[in-house]
Amino acid sequence: MFTLKINNNLSRKLQTTNKGFICYNLTQDRTQIDSYILTNDLYRYKNRFESFKAISCIKKQFNTITF
């Protein structure tokens, strides 16, 4: 498992969304999310992006983030 840097806007969207998945592409150095989409329809978008993750798993990890 690795750590990704996300901006405040994306962080806020992830905490408040009702969508089920985030599909995303990473930057060249693979440390930041370059482009993403929040969706309930994983089948439609999973071939357009490098990776995907269930948002319910991400919301659980927000409790352990330190700033």
DASULTA-V807009 format. One record per pair of residues at least 24 apart in sequence whose C-alpha atoms are under 6 Angstrom apart, sorted by sequence separation. I is the first residue (numbers start at 1). J is the second residue. D is the distance in Angstrom with one decimal. If there is no record, write none. Layout:
((I	J	D) (I	J	D))
This chain:
((25	49	5.5) (24	49	5.4) (25	50	5.2) (23	49	6.0) (4	31	5.1) (5	32	4.9) (24	51	5.5) (4	32	5.3) (23	51	5.8) (23	52	4.2) (22	52	5.5) (22	53	5.5) (21	53	5.7) (21	54	4.5) (20	54	6.0) (21	55	5.2) (20	55	5.6))
